[in-house]
Amino acid sequence: MDIFYSLIPIAEIAIIAVMINYLLAFFWNTRSMDLLLGLVAFILMFAASSWFQLPVLNQIMRQIASVAMIAILVIFQPEVRVTLSKLSLKGKRFKEISEFDKFLDQLASSIYRLSEKRVGALIALENEDSLEEYVQKGVLLKAQFTSELLESIFSTFSPLHDGAVIIKNTILVAAGVILPLADDSQQLKGVGTRHRAGLGAAQKTDALVIVISEESGKVSIAREGMMTQGIKIDRFKAIIRSLFNPPPKPRFEDRFKLMEWLKR
């Protein structure tokens, strides 16, 4: 027990050091840093007034300190909100799902805006099979996905609009990519080169390929060597979510049940 109690001061120092490091990292190089330095200066002046026995200054500091906590909460309200959000108990998986849902909403909005305008487009979402060999044939971008970027690429005024766009996770890897054409198939009747390229990529890889018809504006999805045409937005989201959404981590209770089953 004596050893335990002797380690308590060390643990407290470590916790305080982590807290100070976190606060400094959060406020460093921001406008709030000036306010934080001012707060430190106020505390030093308050300590000096007590140490050197300056009664008038000490009394003024005490009056200010009585309302300082409320003032700090008002001044640092945005920073406090952001800090508490970072300490959320929802965990990494919740953030991953939120980011994926945001990406999916932006992707779906872009696809169906292009569809309404009858702007042809070809987009390959990389899955487990690498599409690096096709990336090398296009224009390397490696940019964070945004609706504006995707739609600008397929604008008829863009020199990249005839090729395909490859997306990995939420990164727009390359544009103007040439995909392999599918062999003659019953699925390709009445469609053009863009659909043949989409089906060809789906036959050779496990990528999910989205095709927008320039003639009809219909959205098609090619996957596992099959192409489905005329996909509506709700079904579009459901298909992509079923393939790319991060799988749920097993709960503690589920792990316990699995271990019990394995022991049988």
Backbone as CSV, one residue per row, in Angstrom:
resi,resn,N_x,N_y,N_z,CA_x,CA_y,CA_z,C_x,C_y,C_z
1,MET,0.824,-1.215,0.000,0.000,0.000,0.000,0.856,1.262,0.000
2,ASP,2.009,1.191,0.701,2.888,2.358,0.733,3.398,2.687,-0.662
3,ILE,3.686,1.627,-1.435,4.152,1.848,-2.818,3.053,2.498,-3.639
4,PHE,1.814,2.035,-3.419,0.675,2.595,-4.164,0.526,4.090,-3.885
5,TYR,0.560,4.455,-2.605,0.403,5.865,-2.246,1.580,6.712,-2.729
6,SER,2.761,6.118,-2.811,3.926,6.859,-3.297,3.844,7.137,-4.793
7,LEU,3.067,6.302,-5.495,2.928,6.494,-6.948,1.829,7.491,-7.298
8,ILE,0.966,7.823,-6.347,-0.141,8.757,-6.624,0.355,10.110,-7.108
9,PRO,1.362,10.743,-6.463,1.842,12.039,-6.980,2.370,11.956,-8.411
10,ILE,3.052,10.852,-8.735,3.571,10.687,-10.097,2.423,10.596,-11.093
11,ALA,1.381,9.843,-10.720,0.218,9.718,-11.607,-0.473,11.053,-11.794
12,GLU,-0.591,11.824,-10.736,-1.224,13.143,-10.843,-0.417,14.073,-11.734
13,ILE,0.909,14.049,-11.573,1.768,14.891,-12.422,1.620,14.500,-13.886
14,ALA,1.566,13.197,-14.161,1.414,12.729,-15.543,0.089,13.182,-16.135
15,ILE,-0.999,13.067,-15.349,-2.321,13.482,-15.839,-2.358,14.981,-16.111
16,ILE,-1.784,15.767,-15.194,-1.754,17.226,-15.382,-0.922,17.591,-16.611
17,ALA,0.212,16.887,-16.808,1.059,17.157,-17.973,0.320,16.875,-19.273
18,VAL,-0.443,15.770,-19.308,-1.228,15.435,-20.507,-2.291,16.497,-20.759
19,MET,-2.959,16.956,-19.701,-3.994,17.983,-19.846,-3.397,19.285,-20.378
20,ILE,-2.257,19.696,-19.828,-1.614,20.937,-20.289,-1.161,20.797,-21.741
21,ASN,-0.589,19.632,-22.072,-0.150,19.401,-23.445,-1.324,19.459,-24.420
22,TYR,-2.452,18.860,-24.022,-3.642,18.868,-24.875,-4.162,20.287,-25.090
23,LEU,-4.220,21.072,-24.011,-4.707,22.448,-24.112,-3.796,23.300,-24.988
24,LEU,-2.486,23.162,-24.788,-1.549,23.944,-25.602,-1.618,23.539,-27.071
25,ALA,-1.721,22.229,-27.329,-1.830,21.767,-28.721,-3.105,22.268,-29.373
26,PHE,-4.171,22.373,-28.577,-5.457,22.813,-29.127,-5.460,24.303,-29.449
27,PHE,-4.868,25.106,-28.544,-4.928,26.561,-28.703,-3.739,27.139,-29.474
28,TRP,-2.689,26.363,-29.691,-1.479,26.911,-30.293,-1.744,27.397,-31.726
29,ASN,-1.165,28.556,-32.043,-1.307,29.178,-33.371,-2.758,29.535,-33.707
30,THR,-3.559,29.830,-32.701,-4.914,30.319,-32.926,-5.064,31.664,-32.218
31,ARG,-6.140,32.378,-32.560,-6.374,33.669,-31.916,-6.676,33.495,-30.433
32,SER,-7.172,32.338,-30.046,-7.475,32.083,-28.639,-6.208,31.983,-27.796
33,MET,-5.062,31.747,-28.463,-3.806,31.640,-27.707,-3.481,32.949,-27.004
34,ASP,-3.777,34.094,-27.645,-3.525,35.386,-27.014,-4.356,35.551,-25.740
35,LEU,-5.626,35.103,-25.800,-6.481,35.174,-24.624,-5.978,34.244,-23.520
36,LEU,-5.491,33.084,-23.920,-4.962,32.138,-22.935,-3.723,32.714,-22.246
37,LEU,-2.851,33.364,-23.012,-1.670,33.993,-22.427,-2.070,35.121,-21.479
38,GLY,-3.135,35.861,-21.851,-3.638,36.915,-20.975,-4.156,36.354,-19.665
39,LEU,-4.810,35.179,-19.746,-5.309,34.526,-18.528,-4.147,34.108,-17.622
40,VAL,-3.070,33.589,-18.238,-1.892,33.204,-17.459,-1.271,34.429,-16.789
41,ALA,-1.209,35.551,-17.532,-0.664,36.786,-16.957,-1.502,37.267,-15.774
42,PHE,-2.832,37.137,-15.890,-3.728,37.538,-14.793,-3.454,36.690,-13.547
43,ILE,-3.279,35.395,-13.735,-3.019,34.510,-12.597,-1.690,34.871,-11.933
44,LEU,-0.682,35.187,-12.736,0.620,35.569,-12.180,0.524,36.879,-11.389
45,MET,-0.268,37.833,-11.914,-0.449,39.101,-11.196,-1.198,38.866,-9.882
46,PHE,-2.185,37.987,-9.912,-2.938,37.675,-8.698,-2.013,37.053,-7.640
47,ALA,-1.137,36.141,-8.091,-0.196,35.515,-7.164,0.805,36.541,-6.629
48,ALA,1.243,37.447,-7.497,2.219,38.463,-7.069,1.612,39.416,-6.048
49,SER,0.310,39.776,-6.222,-0.333,40.686,-5.275,-0.436,40.073,-3.887
50,SER,-0.604,38.747,-3.814,-0.646,38.067,-2.519,0.762,37.921,-1.931
51,TRP,1.721,37.609,-2.796,3.089,37.382,-2.342,3.726,38.666,-1.799
52,PHE,3.505,39.801,-2.499,4.120,41.068,-2.095,3.191,41.908,-1.208
53,GLN,2.044,41.315,-0.831,1.116,41.965,0.099,0.698,43.360,-0.409
54,LEU,0.033,43.327,-1.575,-0.521,44.550,-2.161,-2.035,44.473,-1.999
55,PRO,-2.597,45.028,-0.952,-4.018,44.802,-0.610,-4.996,45.335,-1.640
56,VAL,-4.744,46.548,-2.167,-5.684,47.125,-3.132,-5.713,46.293,-4.407
57,LEU,-4.532,46.001,-4.942,-4.463,45.193,-6.163,-5.041,43.798,-5.931
58,ASN,-4.767,43.235,-4.753,-5.281,41.903,-4.446,-6.802,41.890,-4.383
59,GLN,-7.385,42.955,-3.820,-8.844,43.039,-3.740,-9.465,43.174,-5.120
60,ILE,-8.824,43.988,-5.980,-9.328,44.132,-7.356,-9.280,42.795,-8.083
61,MET,-8.163,42.063,-7.923,-8.025,40.767,-8.566,-9.084,39.776,-8.084
62,ARG,-9.386,39.813,-6.793,-10.403,38.917,-6.244,-11.780,39.203,-6.847
63,GLN,-12.108,40.504,-7.010,-13.393,40.873,-7.595,-13.482,40.396,-9.054
64,ILE,-12.363,40.562,-9.750,-12.345,40.119,-11.156,-12.444,38.591,-11.239
65,ALA,-11.724,37.912,-10.328,-11.703,36.447,-10.355,-13.081,35.849,-10.089
66,SER,-13.919,36.571,-9.339,-15.249,36.043,-9.010,-16.141,35.872,-10.236
67,VAL,-15.874,36.673,-11.264,-16.680,36.548,-12.495,-15.840,36.011,-13.650
68,ALA,-14.575,35.660,-13.359,-13.670,35.232,-14.440,-14.139,33.939,-15.091
69,MET,-14.678,33.001,-14.286,-15.089,31.717,-14.846,-16.196,31.878,-15.876
70,ILE,-17.174,32.733,-15.565,-18.260,32.980,-16.527,-17.703,33.654,-17.768
71,ALA,-16.788,34.613,-17.560,-16.191,35.320,-18.707,-15.422,34.357,-19.600
72,ILE,-14.698,33.425,-18.973,-13.920,32.454,-19.759,-14.850,31.568,-20.594
73,LEU,-15.955,31.123,-19.993,-16.899,30.288,-20.733,-17.500,31.032,-21.910
74,VAL,-17.768,32.330,-21.739,-18.338,33.133,-22.825,-17.304,33.359,-23.932
75,ILE,-16.085,33.709,-23.528,-15.034,34.012,-24.509,-14.632,32.770,-25.298
76,PHE,-14.481,31.649,-24.586,-14.002,30.425,-25.231,-15.143,29.489,-25.621
77,GLN,-16.342,30.009,-25.780,-17.488,29.146,-26.078,-17.275,28.275,-27.323
78,PRO,-16.830,28.836,-28.468,-16.621,27.967,-29.646,-15.565,26.893,-29.399
79,GLU,-14.453,27.286,-28.743,-13.380,26.330,-28.498,-13.818,25.223,-27.548
80,VAL,-14.582,25.602,-26.518,-15.082,24.602,-25.562,-15.994,23.602,-26.263
81,ARG,-16.837,24.100,-27.162,-17.756,23.220,-27.892,-16.974,22.224,-28.749
82,VAL,-15.956,22.714,-29.461,-15.148,21.831,-30.309,-14.387,20.814,-29.473
83,THR,-13.834,21.267,-28.339,-13.075,20.369,-27.466,-13.946,19.249,-26.933
84,LEU,-15.150,19.588,-26.473,-16.057,18.568,-25.944,-16.501,17.593,-27.027
85,SER,-16.662,18.102,-28.252,-17.052,17.218,-29.353,-15.949,16.215,-29.664
86,LYS,-14.673,16.638,-29.494,-13.557,15.724,-29.743,-13.465,14.648,-28.667
87,LEU,-13.993,14.948,-27.483,-13.971,13.982,-26.391,-15.225,13.117,-26.376
88,SER,-15.961,13.113,-27.477,-17.219,12.375,-27.549,-16.997,10.893,-27.282
89,LEU,-17.954,10.266,-26.591,-17.880,8.846,-26.279,-18.401,7.970,-27.410
90,LYS,-18.819,8.590,-28.516,-19.376,7.808,-29.618,-18.303,7.008,-30.345
91,GLY,-17.052,7.426,-30.233,-15.954,6.604,-30.712,-15.651,6.761,-32.181
92,LYS,-14.583,6.035,-32.577,-14.048,6.139,-33.935,-15.029,5.609,-34.958
93,ARG,-15.734,4.517,-34.628,-16.645,3.931,-35.612,-17.749,4.901,-35.990
94,PHE,-18.288,5.631,-35.001,-19.336,6.605,-35.298,-18.812,7.661,-36.269
95,LYS,-17.561,8.109,-36.052,-16.979,9.109,-36.948,-16.802,8.548,-38.343
96,GLU,-16.361,7.261,-38.430,-16.177,6.634,-39.733,-17.493,6.547,-40.496
97,ILE,-18.558,6.151,-39.793,-19.865,6.040,-40.441,-20.373,7.419,-40.856
98,SER,-20.181,8.413,-39.999,-20.632,9.764,-40.328,-19.920,10.289,-41.564
99,GLU,-18.605,10.066,-41.651,-17.839,10.512,-42.810,-18.288,9.766,-44.062
100,PHE,-18.553,8.457,-43.926,-18.998,7.684,-45.073,-20.367,8.164,-45.555
101,ASP,-21.293,8.406,-44.619,-22.623,8.885,-44.993,-22.550,10.250,-45.682
102,LYS,-21.665,11.106,-45.191,-21.480,12.417,-45.821,-20.961,12.251,-47.245
103,PHE,-19.973,11.366,-47.424,-19.436,11.086,-48.760,-20.516,10.526,-49.673
104,LEU,-21.300,9.575,-49.161,-22.339,8.943,-49.979,-23.408,9.951,-50.395
105,ASP,-23.802,10.820,-49.482,-24.796,11.853,-49.823,-24.273,12.782,-50.909
106,GLN,-23.014,13.205,-50.788,-22.424,14.085,-51.796,-22.304,13.378,-53.143
107,LEU,-21.872,12.103,-53.103,-21.737,11.342,-54.349,-23.086,11.170,-55.033
108,ALA,-24.097,10.769,-54.263,-25.427,10.564,-54.837,-25.995,11.864,-55.401
109,SER,-25.815,12.967,-54.682,-26.311,14.263,-55.171,-25.650,14.629,-56.484
110,SER,-24.339,14.423,-56.575,-23.611,14.749,-57.801,-24.073,13.878,-58.963
111,ILE,-24.198,12.573,-58.691,-24.589,11.636,-59.750,-25.953,12.012,-60.331
112,TYR,-26.899,12.315,-59.477,-28.255,12.559,-59.973,-28.448,13.996,-60.477
113,ARG,-27.556,14.903,-60.083,-27.558,16.220,-60.745,-27.044,16.079,-62.168
114,LEU,-25.982,15.295,-62.343,-25.467,15.033,-63.696,-26.506,14.286,-64.525
115,SER,-27.231,13.371,-63.867,-28.270,12.610,-64.566,-29.386,13.522,-65.080
116,GLU,-29.815,14.471,-64.240,-30.879,15.400,-64.648,-30.440,16.255,-65.830
117,LYS,-29.161,16.613,-65.860,-28.640,17.444,-66.954,-28.233,16.613,-68.170
118,ARG,-28.336,15.278,-68.027,-27.925,14.341,-69.076,-26.463,14.558,-69.457
119,VAL,-25.641,14.612,-68.439,-24.192,14.705,-68.628,-23.621,13.305,-68.429
120,GLY,-22.963,12.773,-69.449,-22.391,11.440,-69.354,-21.254,11.385,-68.348
121,ALA,-21.174,10.281,-67.605,-20.117,10.134,-66.603,-19.820,8.661,-66.383
122,LEU,-18.582,8.394,-65.962,-18.125,7.038,-65.684,-17.254,7.090,-64.434
123,ILE,-17.694,6.420,-63.369,-17.019,6.508,-62.072,-16.816,5.104,-61.528
124,ALA,-15.570,4.787,-61.178,-15.241,3.475,-60.614,-14.871,3.628,-59.149
125,LEU,-15.565,2.906,-58.280,-15.259,2.901,-56.850,-14.427,1.663,-56.550
126,GLU,-13.167,1.885,-56.198,-12.259,0.766,-55.940,-12.692,0.012,-54.690
127,ASN,-12.638,-1.317,-54.798,-12.971,-2.169,-53.654,-11.690,-2.855,-53.176
128,GLU,-11.614,-4.162,-53.227,-10.411,-4.862,-52.767,-9.366,-4.980,-53.876
129,ASP,-9.790,-5.173,-55.102,-8.848,-5.251,-56.223,-8.294,-3.862,-56.537
130,SER,-6.980,-3.774,-56.662,-6.346,-2.494,-56.957,-6.627,-2.078,-58.406
131,LEU,-6.886,-0.791,-58.599,-7.094,-0.240,-59.933,-5.891,0.585,-60.380
132,GLU,-4.738,0.321,-59.753,-3.540,1.122,-60.005,-3.125,1.075,-61.475
133,GLU,-3.269,-0.075,-62.136,-2.858,-0.175,-63.534,-3.692,0.740,-64.435
134,TYR,-4.927,1.007,-64.058,-5.760,1.922,-64.832,-5.488,3.371,-64.425
135,VAL,-5.152,3.580,-63.154,-4.825,4.926,-62.679,-3.655,5.496,-63.463
136,GLN,-2.665,4.648,-63.749,-1.465,5.097,-64.462,-1.784,5.595,-65.868
137,LYS,-2.936,5.207,-66.403,-3.314,5.630,-67.755,-4.103,6.935,-67.754
138,GLY,-4.388,7.469,-66.575,-5.171,8.704,-66.486,-4.364,9.850,-65.928
139,VAL,-5.074,10.879,-65.488,-4.461,12.061,-64.883,-4.558,11.923,-63.371
140,LEU,-3.410,11.851,-62.700,-3.379,11.641,-61.255,-3.842,12.899,-60.533
141,LEU,-4.800,12.748,-59.596,-5.335,13.879,-58.835,-5.072,13.722,-57.338
142,LYS,-5.462,12.586,-56.764,-5.334,12.320,-55.324,-5.896,13.485,-54.499
143,ALA,-7.130,13.845,-54.785,-7.800,14.955,-54.101,-8.957,14.424,-53.279
144,GLN,-9.232,15.107,-52.156,-10.388,14.745,-51.340,-11.667,14.940,-52.155
145,PHE,-12.553,13.970,-52.093,-13.767,14.038,-52.902,-14.653,15.200,-52.491
146,THR,-15.137,15.931,-53.490,-16.175,16.939,-53.293,-17.125,16.871,-54.488
147,SER,-18.357,17.268,-54.268,-19.337,17.270,-55.348,-18.905,18.201,-56.470
148,GLU,-18.391,19.368,-56.094,-18.003,20.368,-57.089,-16.881,19.847,-57.989
149,LEU,-15.911,19.152,-57.387,-14.788,18.630,-58.175,-15.257,17.566,-59.151
150,LEU,-16.089,16.649,-58.675,-16.572,15.572,-59.545,-17.374,16.129,-60.709
151,GLU,-18.276,17.064,-60.432,-19.131,17.620,-61.488,-18.337,18.466,-62.473
152,SER,-17.292,19.139,-61.995,-16.480,19.945,-62.905,-15.670,19.068,-63.860
153,ILE,-15.278,17.879,-63.385,-14.516,16.969,-64.249,-15.363,16.502,-65.419
154,PHE,-16.648,16.229,-65.157,-17.515,15.714,-66.220,-18.249,16.815,-66.981
155,SER,-17.902,18.054,-66.715,-18.437,19.145,-67.525,-17.972,18.970,-68.973
156,THR,-18.847,19.282,-69.912,-18.489,19.107,-71.322,-17.331,20.000,-71.737
157,PHE,-17.017,21.015,-70.940,-15.895,21.894,-71.245,-14.581,21.365,-70.662
158,SER,-14.652,20.276,-69.892,-13.454,19.725,-69.280,-12.775,18.745,-70.234
159,PRO,-11.451,18.799,-70.369,-10.758,17.838,-71.242,-10.758,16.412,-70.688
160,LEU,-11.205,16.225,-69.426,-11.192,14.909,-68.790,-12.552,14.223,-68.812
161,HIS,-13.569,14.866,-69.387,-14.929,14.350,-69.221,-15.185,13.043,-69.961
162,ASP,-14.365,12.703,-70.962,-14.602,11.476,-71.718,-14.083,10.230,-71.003
163,GLY,-13.144,10.396,-70.075,-12.597,9.238,-69.382,-13.354,8.932,-68.107
164,ALA,-12.819,7.989,-67.351,-13.435,7.579,-66.084,-12.723,8.241,-64.913
165,VAL,-13.448,8.355,-63.816,-12.890,8.816,-62.553,-12.787,7.607,-61.630
166,ILE,-11.647,7.486,-60.945,-11.456,6.402,-59.982,-11.432,6.992,-58.580
167,ILE,-12.260,6.430,-57.706,-12.355,6.886,-56.318,-11.976,5.734,-55.406
168,LYS,-11.077,6.018,-54.464,-10.671,5.034,-53.466,-10.986,5.595,-52.093
169,ASN,-11.823,4.887,-51.328,-12.340,5.410,-50.064,-13.054,6.724,-50.354
170,THR,-12.558,7.847,-49.859,-13.164,9.143,-50.171,-12.177,10.027,-50.932
171,ILE,-11.195,9.404,-51.578,-10.182,10.138,-52.335,-10.434,9.967,-53.822
172,LEU,-10.489,11.081,-54.533,-10.610,11.052,-55.981,-9.194,10.886,-56.530
173,VAL,-8.866,9.659,-56.911,-7.475,9.306,-57.229,-7.055,9.827,-58.593
174,ALA,-7.868,9.588,-59.614,-7.476,9.952,-60.979,-8.707,10.218,-61.823
175,ALA,-8.494,10.964,-62.904,-9.567,11.265,-63.865,-9.033,11.043,-65.274
176,GLY,-9.943,11.006,-66.229,-9.541,10.761,-67.607,-8.964,9.371,-67.812
177,VAL,-9.426,8.399,-67.004,-8.886,7.036,-67.032,-9.563,6.226,-68.133
178,ILE,-8.778,5.445,-68.844,-9.306,4.553,-69.876,-9.513,3.170,-69.272
179,LEU,-10.748,2.707,-69.236,-11.082,1.397,-68.689,-11.213,0.370,-69.813
180,PRO,-10.994,-0.906,-69.519,-11.103,-1.939,-70.563,-12.555,-2.126,-71.016
181,LEU,-12.730,-2.343,-72.303,-14.078,-2.532,-72.842,-14.524,-3.979,-72.672
182,ALA,-15.794,-4.154,-72.386,-16.354,-5.497,-72.234,-16.542,-6.135,-73.601
183,ASP,-16.527,-7.466,-73.600,-16.816,-8.196,-74.830,-18.285,-8.017,-75.186
184,ASP,-18.625,-8.351,-76.433,-20.023,-8.251,-76.843,-20.898,-9.060,-75.896
185,SER,-21.967,-8.445,-75.466,-22.834,-9.098,-74.483,-24.269,-8.655,-74.706
186,GLN,-25.200,-9.501,-74.261,-26.610,-9.159,-74.352,-26.915,-7.920,-73.505
187,GLN,-26.086,-7.661,-72.482,-26.312,-6.521,-71.608,-25.999,-5.195,-72.294
188,LEU,-25.256,-5.241,-73.410,-24.755,-4.014,-74.021,-25.587,-3.544,-75.203
189,LYS,-26.734,-4.166,-75.426,-27.573,-3.741,-76.550,-28.131,-2.346,-76.306
190,GLY,-27.954,-1.479,-77.265,-28.519,-0.134,-77.176,-27.728,0.825,-76.313
191,VAL,-26.517,0.450,-75.911,-25.694,1.344,-75.091,-24.387,1.630,-75.829
192,GLY,-23.669,2.655,-75.334,-22.460,3.091,-76.014,-21.180,2.621,-75.352
193,THR,-20.092,3.297,-75.745,-18.759,2.917,-75.273,-18.613,3.101,-73.769
194,ARG,-19.254,4.130,-73.228,-19.135,4.395,-71.787,-19.667,3.203,-70.983
195,HIS,-20.781,2.630,-71.394,-21.343,1.473,-70.698,-20.455,0.239,-70.900
196,ARG,-19.883,0.077,-72.085,-18.986,-1.056,-72.340,-17.758,-0.976,-71.448
197,ALA,-17.237,0.221,-71.273,-16.077,0.399,-70.399,-16.436,0.113,-68.944
198,GLY,-17.616,0.567,-68.516,-18.052,0.309,-67.146,-18.218,-1.168,-66.871
199,LEU,-18.842,-1.887,-67.806,-19.038,-3.325,-67.639,-17.710,-4.061,-67.729
200,GLY,-16.814,-3.588,-68.599,-15.498,-4.226,-68.721,-14.710,-4.165,-67.428
201,ALA,-14.731,-3.012,-66.763,-14.029,-2.884,-65.480,-14.658,-3.765,-64.417
202,ALA,-15.996,-3.904,-64.455,-16.691,-4.748,-63.480,-16.442,-6.224,-63.733
203,GLN,-16.106,-6.590,-64.984,-15.806,-7.982,-65.291,-14.399,-8.373,-64.866
204,LYS,-13.469,-7.429,-64.908,-12.062,-7.726,-64.627,-11.671,-7.445,-63.175
205,THR,-12.459,-6.647,-62.449,-12.151,-6.316,-61.058,-13.430,-6.403,-60.225
206,ASP,-13.273,-6.210,-58.902,-14.458,-6.196,-58.036,-14.948,-4.769,-57.770
207,ALA,-14.499,-3.819,-58.591,-14.930,-2.431,-58.431,-16.412,-2.287,-58.743
208,LEU,-17.019,-1.287,-58.124,-18.389,-0.914,-58.465,-18.305,0.289,-59.396
209,VAL,-18.880,0.157,-60.582,-18.745,1.193,-61.609,-20.103,1.843,-61.863
210,ILE,-20.123,3.163,-61.805,-21.346,3.943,-62.013,-21.281,4.577,-63.396
211,VAL,-22.346,4.408,-64.153,-22.392,4.961,-65.506,-23.633,5.838,-65.648
212,ILE,-23.440,7.047,-66.182,-24.570,7.936,-66.474,-24.669,8.077,-67.983
213,SER,-25.830,7.750,-68.521,-26.041,7.819,-69.963,-26.200,9.264,-70.414
214,GLU,-25.455,9.624,-71.438,-25.565,10.980,-71.995,-26.856,11.145,-72.783
215,GLU,-27.362,10.052,-73.348,-28.572,10.125,-74.176,-29.848,10.164,-73.325
216,SER,-29.944,9.287,-72.330,-31.177,9.175,-71.547,-31.062,9.761,-70.143
217,GLY,-29.843,9.944,-69.649,-29.647,10.417,-68.275,-29.830,9.339,-67.234
218,LYS,-30.039,8.085,-67.638,-30.245,7.002,-66.679,-28.936,6.639,-65.992
219,VAL,-29.070,6.252,-64.732,-27.910,5.836,-63.942,-27.857,4.313,-63.917
220,SER,-26.691,3.765,-64.254,-26.498,2.317,-64.240,-25.363,1.968,-63.302
221,ILE,-25.422,0.771,-62.733,-24.351,0.277,-61.864,-23.882,-1.063,-62.403
222,ALA,-22.560,-1.186,-62.594,-21.958,-2.444,-63.025,-21.160,-3.013,-61.874
223,ARG,-21.418,-4.288,-61.596,-20.737,-4.948,-60.484,-20.732,-6.451,-60.711
224,GLU,-19.574,-7.069,-60.479,-19.414,-8.515,-60.623,-19.861,-8.997,-62.000
225,GLY,-19.507,-8.231,-63.033,-19.797,-8.629,-64.404,-21.231,-8.444,-64.835
226,MET,-22.040,-7.781,-64.023,-23.443,-7.546,-64.359,-23.723,-6.049,-64.310
227,MET,-24.588,-5.600,-65.199,-24.970,-4.190,-65.226,-26.468,-4.049,-65.017
228,THR,-26.829,-3.166,-64.093,-28.236,-2.863,-63.821,-28.486,-1.419,-64.209
229,GLN,-29.476,-1.194,-65.033,-29.738,0.147,-65.552,-30.978,0.757,-64.890
230,GLY,-31.065,2.083,-64.964,-32.228,2.791,-64.436,-32.321,2.754,-62.923
231,ILE,-31.182,2.904,-62.222,-31.158,2.861,-60.758,-31.659,4.186,-60.182
232,LYS,-32.610,4.111,-59.252,-33.093,5.308,-58.561,-32.182,5.624,-57.375
233,ILE,-32.288,6.855,-56.878,-31.320,7.334,-55.894,-31.353,6.531,-54.593
234,ASP,-32.522,6.126,-54.120,-32.593,5.362,-52.862,-31.912,4.009,-53.006
235,ARG,-32.170,3.338,-54.116,-31.537,2.043,-54.351,-30.038,2.221,-54.594
236,PHE,-29.685,3.309,-55.245,-28.274,3.624,-55.483,-27.512,3.689,-54.159
237,LYS,-28.052,4.429,-53.193,-27.397,4.551,-51.891,-27.336,3.205,-51.171
238,ALA,-28.412,2.433,-51.267,-28.454,1.143,-50.575,-27.403,0.182,-51.124
239,ILE,-27.219,0.176,-52.439,-26.238,-0.729,-53.061,-24.827,-0.357,-52.622
240,ILE,-24.502,0.932,-52.674,-23.149,1.365,-52.320,-22.896,1.173,-50.832
241,ARG,-23.893,1.457,-50.005,-23.715,1.289,-48.557,-23.496,-0.179,-48.205
242,SER,-24.188,-1.071,-48.885,-24.044,-2.502,-48.583,-22.656,-3.019,-48.924
243,LEU,-21.971,-2.371,-49.857,-20.659,-2.837,-50.296,-19.508,-2.129,-49.594
244,PHE,-19.672,-0.835,-49.304,-18.545,-0.044,-48.827,-18.673,0.455,-47.395
245,ASN,-19.837,0.346,-46.776,-19.985,0.853,-45.413,-19.088,0.066,-44.468
246,PRO,-18.371,0.730,-43.516,-17.506,0.002,-42.579,-18.297,-1.030,-41.796
247,PRO,-17.825,-2.290,-41.735,-18.569,-3.334,-41.011,-18.603,-3.048,-39.528
248,PRO,-19.722,-3.344,-38.860,-19.811,-3.087,-37.417,-18.865,-3.974,-36.631
249,LYS,-18.256,-3.393,-35.596,-17.379,-4.168,-34.729,-18.230,-4.978,-33.762
250,PRO,-17.824,-6.206,-33.472,-18.627,-7.037,-32.563,-18.675,-6.447,-31.170
251,ARG,-19.854,-6.479,-30.561,-19.998,-5.991,-29.194,-19.352,-6.962,-28.224
252,PHE,-19.130,-6.489,-27.012,-18.486,-7.321,-25.998,-19.323,-8.570,-25.727
253,GLU,-20.662,-8.398,-25.706,-21.528,-9.535,-25.441,-21.411,-10.572,-26.548
254,ASP,-21.282,-10.090,-27.800,-21.162,-11.011,-28.922,-19.841,-11.781,-28.862
255,ARG,-18.763,-11.083,-28.465,-17.480,-11.768,-28.334,-17.547,-12.847,-27.255
256,PHE,-18.250,-12.520,-26.153,-18.373,-13.485,-25.057,-19.124,-14.727,-25.528
257,LYS,-20.218,-14.512,-26.280,-20.995,-15.637,-26.793,-20.173,-16.469,-27.760
258,LEU,-19.340,-15.807,-28.584,-18.505,-16.522,-29.532,-17.483,-17.388,-28.815
259,MET,-16.877,-16.847,-27.749,-15.901,-17.618,-26.987,-16.560,-18.825,-26.328
260,GLU,-17.783,-18.650,-25.819,-18.497,-19.773,-25.210,-18.785,-20.845,-26.237
261,TRP,-19.139,-20.403,-27.479,-19.455,-21.364,-28.544,-18.213,-22.142,-28.959
262,LEU,-17.039,-21.456,-28.994,-15.805,-22.101,-29.409,-15.336,-23.132,-28.367
263,LYS,-15.704,-22.907,-27.102,-15.287,-23.831,-26.048,-16.075,-25.135,-26.064
264,ARG,-17.209,-25.142,-26.777,-18.039,-26.355,-26.802,-17.347,-27.494,-27.559
